[in-house]
Amino acid sequence: MEVAEGERTAVRDTRHRHLGHLEFPVLEWEGFLRSLEQREL
């Protein structure tokens, strides 16, 4: 997986790059990372 952080966070599967990427607003991505750190997911 590759992650590009900026105004929006883009995520893509490195094995299937041809399928494109997903974009998330910064606050949603940060919330997702916090949930992982707190083991909420």
N, C-alpha and C positions, 0 to 999 in steps of 0.2 A: 504494500500500500504506500502511496505517496501522498503527502499533504503539502499544500502550498497556502501559507497564511498571508493574508493581506486585508484589503477592505472586505473581502468575503473569503472563506476558507474553502478551497477546492480539494477534493479527495478522489483518488482513482486507484484502481487495481493495476499493479505493474505488470501482471501477466495478461491482462485483457485491456490494454490501453485503447484499443480500437472501439471499445464500448463507451468511451467518454468518461466524464467525471460528474460528481455531485458537488453542489455548492451549498454552503451554509453561512448564515450571518455570523459575524464574530461572536456575539453574545451567546448564541445557541451552541456554537462549537466549544466555547469556554465552559458553558454549563455541562456539556457532555463530558469534557475532560475532568471537571470537578466530580461528576458522578462516578467516573471510573476510579478516581483517586480515593473516593469515600466508599467504594465498593457497593454503590447503590444499584448498579446494573448487573 
